[in-house]
Amino acid sequence: MRLARSTVEYYLANDAAAKPRPPSSTPKKLWERRGVFVTINSKGEKGEYDQLRGCIGFPYPIMPIVEATIEAAIAAATEDPRFYPLSLDELPQVTFEVSVLSEPREIQVASRSELPSKVVVGRDGLIVERFTRSGLLLPQVAVEYRWGPEEFLDEACVKAGLPPGAWKEEGTKVLSFTADVFGEVEPRGPVVRKPLADRWGYA
């Protein structure tokens, strides 16, 4: 978490001239290859840090956690096409969240109608792939919007640029993954692990 924030601060302060390298004190476990997403939130209408400001990452374990965090933090701050790049002055007004993913696995079912029964809101994230299209939703997204499994599948299809219900069609691949999610309570504040299922009462 602290690496995500300090990376963006360093990158913006140096006018994107150089990316920081992993600290020499990085624990051994953070050199494990895992998928990583960094989410940046600003304060919403209710006064909570729940307004998306940027989110980018790597769904597959193509690099160590520490390196993926650096790359994803910079991308979330400066390359998310939905938002203008984060400024150095804005940093004290946003929170950072890091999701460390398990390796995505295709959900195996005998019938497409069984897919909703295999998705657990509060535990699973989803990836939908069809032809050249792909869309990913982190586990916390379904929890925040209080979607049921079928709606979660529909929204993952929409994220991939497909119509809702495309998960019912043969040829659409649906993968699931879990995530350990850590976030700042407030900008530069305490870091907590987010218990998605318990917090929202999902089983």
Summary of the structure (lengths in Angstrom):
residues: 203
radius of gyration: 17.2
end to end distance: 27.1
largest distance: 53.6
contacts: 625
relative contact order: 0.17
helix: 34%
strand: 26%
